[in-house]
Amino acid sequence: MTDDAPRPAGADRELAKAMESSKAPAISRAAAILRLLGKSDAPLGVQAIARELGLVPSTCLYVLRALVAEELVAFDADTKRYALEAGVLTLARQWLRRNPFNDLAQPALDRISQAFDVTMLGVQIVGLEHMIVVAISQSGPSFQLSTQIGSRFPALISATGRCLAAFGDYPEGELKARFKTLRWDEPPSFEEWKAQVVQTRAQGFAVDEGNYISGVTVVAAPVWKARGRPSHALVAIGIGSALKRNGLLELQDALKTGARTLSNQLCGEYSPEWS
């Protein structure tokens, strides 16, 4: 079986490694394949998928056939390549129906995006593993972030990561180990980052001024749906110089107010002490 499709950038190697020690390797392999197909701009053949995820081709083919049978993956008999099938939409729709954050957050995202000419994201935090973009609002042509719903980022990266570290009550050793794996355009030292985390806890929001993406400022405020660690965050992204002209302090206040309102709506008993 031939395959001349280009390899997609940024393969999910962490999940591929986790398969080796997983108690349910078939499920892990299926999840890795679905994520890879979801990130790819074009259908992929067995060899490309197996190579990118470090799988034995025969094992990869077995999992792909099972996913095709479940209507989660489509197979093109002419090209011998695979792509996501519409069955994944059923799962996504059921998740969206049970998760009120998206519907509650979208008006706030749209309002802040238009008022400050920024890209707004609503992200769900999945422990220290990663965060997932679950809602987006783009304002005008001045700054457009190349991301989409379903995009995943390391949990501790940028302003959102500072929020998680500030309010998540994680051991410093665990934070430091994960911090070392992060990729920044202009990386702060761990000591600098820790000081920013302390500041985040004091003020209730975090700011990343060009560390994650050079020249770009990211502001994030944590959202709770229950006591404990933050479950989500509101994130504003824009060109640093433009944000200062358009009112960075006002943007920070708007994010913090929006996050507090969402927390009240999600858990019904938000306390300022949580942030």
C-alpha positions in Angstrom: 0.0 0.0 0.0 1.6 3.2 -1.1 1.4 6.6 0.6 2.9 9.9 -0.7 0.9 12.3 1.5 3.0 14.9 3.3 3.6 14.3 7.0 1.5 16.8 9.1 3.5 19.1 11.4 3.5 18.7 15.2 2.5 15.1 15.6 1.1 14.0 19.0 4.2 12.1 20.2 3.3 12.3 23.9 0.2 10.3 23.4 2.0 7.8 21.2 4.5 7.2 24.0 1.7 6.8 26.5 0.3 4.0 24.5 3.2 1.8 25.4 2.3 1.8 29.1 -1.4 2.2 28.8 -3.8 -0.4 30.3 -6.1 0.2 27.3 -3.6 0.5 24.3 -6.3 0.0 21.7 -8.3 3.0 23.0 -5.1 5.1 23.2 -4.2 4.2 19.6 -7.6 5.0 18.4 -7.6 8.4 20.2 -4.1 9.2 18.8 -5.3 8.4 15.2 -8.4 10.5 15.5 -6.4 13.5 16.8 -3.9 13.1 14.0 -6.5 12.9 11.3 -8.2 15.9 12.9 -5.0 18.0 12.7 -4.2 16.9 9.1 -5.2 19.2 6.2 -5.4 16.1 3.9 -6.4 12.5 4.2 -3.6 10.2 5.2 -2.5 6.6 4.3 -1.7 3.8 6.7 2.0 4.3 6.4 1.9 8.0 7.1 -0.3 7.5 10.2 1.8 4.6 11.5 5.1 6.5 11.0 3.8 9.7 12.6 2.5 7.8 15.7 5.2 5.2 16.0 2.8 2.3 15.4 3.3 -1.0 13.6 1.5 -0.6 10.3 -0.6 -3.8 10.7 -1.7 -2.6 14.2 -2.5 0.8 12.8 -4.6 -0.8 10.0 -6.5 -2.9 12.5 -7.5 0.2 14.5 -8.4 2.2 11.4 -10.7 -0.5 10.2 -12.5 -0.5 13.6 -12.9 3.3 13.5 -14.3 3.0 9.9 -16.8 0.4 11.1 -17.9 2.8 13.9 -18.3 5.6 11.3 -15.7 7.8 13.0 -13.2 7.5 10.1 -13.9 7.4 6.4 -11.8 5.3 3.9 -11.3 6.3 0.3 -10.9 3.1 -1.7 -9.4 4.9 -4.7 -6.7 6.8 -2.8 -6.3 4.3 0.1 -6.4 7.1 2.5 -8.3 7.9 5.7 -10.0 11.0 7.0 -12.4 11.9 9.8 -16.0 10.8 9.2 -19.2 12.7 10.3 -19.7 10.3 13.2 -17.4 12.4 15.3 -19.9 15.2 15.1 -22.4 13.1 17.0 -19.9 12.8 19.9 -19.1 16.5 19.8 -22.7 17.5 19.7 -23.5 15.4 22.7 -20.6 16.9 24.6 -21.6 20.5 23.7 -25.1 19.8 24.8 -23.9 18.8 28.3 -21.3 21.6 28.6 -22.8 25.0 29.3 -19.5 26.9 29.2 -19.6 27.4 25.5 -23.0 29.0 25.3 -22.4 31.1 28.4 -19.0 32.2 27.3 -19.7 33.2 23.7 -21.5 36.5 24.4 -18.6 37.6 26.7 -16.0 36.5 24.1 -17.8 38.5 21.3 -18.3 41.6 23.5 -14.6 41.8 24.6 -13.3 40.9 21.1 -15.2 43.7 19.5 -14.5 46.3 22.2 -10.7 45.8 22.3 -10.1 44.4 18.7 -8.5 41.2 20.0 -8.9 37.5 19.4 -10.8 35.8 22.2 -10.6 32.2 23.2 -12.5 30.1 25.7 -10.4 27.2 26.8 -11.0 24.1 28.9 -8.2 23.1 31.2 -7.4 19.4 31.4 -5.2 19.2 34.5 -1.5 19.7 33.8 -1.7 17.8 30.5 -3.2 20.4 28.2 -5.9 23.0 27.5 -8.4 22.8 24.6 -9.9 25.7 22.7 -13.7 25.3 23.0 -14.9 28.7 21.9 -13.5 31.5 19.6 -14.3 35.1 18.7 -12.3 37.0 16.1 -12.8 40.7 15.9 -11.3 42.4 12.8 -8.4 42.0 10.4 -5.8 43.6 12.6 -4.9 40.4 14.3 -6.1 36.9 13.5 -4.8 33.9 15.4 -4.4 30.7 13.5 -6.2 28.4 15.8 -9.6 26.6 15.8 -12.0 24.9 18.1 -10.4 21.6 19.3 -6.8 23.0 19.2 -4.7 21.7 22.1 -1.9 23.5 23.9 0.4 22.6 26.8 -1.5 23.4 30.0 1.3 25.6 31.5 2.0 27.7 28.4 1.4 31.5 28.2 -1.0 33.4 30.4 -3.4 30.6 30.9 -0.6 28.4 32.2 0.2 31.1 34.8 -3.4 31.0 35.9 -3.4 27.3 36.3 -0.1 27.4 38.3 -1.4 30.2 40.5 -4.7 28.6 41.4 -4.1 24.9 40.8 -2.2 24.1 44.0 0.3 21.9 42.3 3.7 20.9 43.8 6.6 23.1 42.6 8.6 20.1 41.5 5.9 19.0 39.2 5.5 22.5 37.8 9.2 22.8 37.2 9.4 19.5 35.4 6.6 20.5 33.0 7.9 24.0 32.6 11.2 22.7 31.2 9.2 21.1 28.3 7.5 24.3 27.2 8.4 26.1 24.0 8.4 29.9 24.0 9.6 32.5 21.5 11.2 34.5 24.3 11.3 32.0 27.3 11.3 33.4 30.8 13.4 31.7 33.4 11.6 29.5 35.9 12.2 32.0 38.7 10.8 34.8 36.5 7.8 32.7 35.7 7.2 31.8 39.4 7.2 35.5 40.3 4.6 36.1 37.5 2.5 33.2 38.9 2.6 34.9 42.4 1.5 38.2 40.8 -1.3 36.3 38.9 -2.7 35.0 42.2 -2.7 38.4 43.7 -4.4 40.2 40.9 -6.7 37.4 39.6 -5.5 37.4 36.0 -2.3 36.7 34.1 -0.4 38.5 31.4 2.1 37.1 28.9 3.9 40.0 27.2 5.7 38.5 24.2 7.1 35.4 25.9 4.9 32.8 24.2 4.7 34.7 20.8 7.1 37.5 20.2 5.3 40.9 20.0 2.0 39.4 21.1 0.4 40.0 24.4 -1.9 37.3 26.0 -4.2 38.0 28.9 -6.1 35.2 30.7 -8.5 35.0 33.6 -9.5 31.7 35.3 -13.0 30.4 35.4 -14.4 27.9 37.9 -17.4 25.6 37.7 -16.8 24.1 41.1 -14.5 24.6 44.1 -10.9 23.5 43.5 -8.8 24.2 40.5 -9.9 26.4 37.6 -11.9 24.4 34.9 -11.7 27.0 32.1 -10.2 30.4 31.2 -11.0 33.4 29.1 -8.1 34.4 26.9 -7.5 37.6 25.0 -4.7 37.8 22.3 -3.5 40.8 20.4 -0.5 42.7 19.2 1.2 44.1 22.3 1.6 47.7 21.1 -2.0 47.8 19.8 -3.3 46.5 23.2 -1.5 49.3 25.0 -3.1 51.9 22.7 -6.5 50.3 23.0 -6.5 50.1 26.8 -4.7 47.1 28.3 -5.8 47.9 31.8 -9.5 48.1 30.7 -9.1 44.8 28.9 -7.7 43.1 32.0 -10.7 44.4 34.0 -13.1 43.2 31.4 -11.6 39.7 31.3 -11.6 39.4 35.1 -15.2 40.6 35.3 -16.3 38.2 32.6 -14.5 35.3 34.2 -16.2 36.1 37.6 -19.6 36.3 35.9 -19.1 33.0 34.2 -17.9 31.3 37.4 -21.1 32.5 39.1 -23.2 31.1 36.2 -21.4 27.7 36.2 -21.2 27.0 39.9 -23.7 29.4 41.5 -21.5 30.2 44.5 -18.4 31.8 43.2 -16.2 33.3 45.9 -13.6 36.0 45.3 -11.4 33.9 47.6 -11.1 31.3 44.9 -9.1 33.9 42.9 
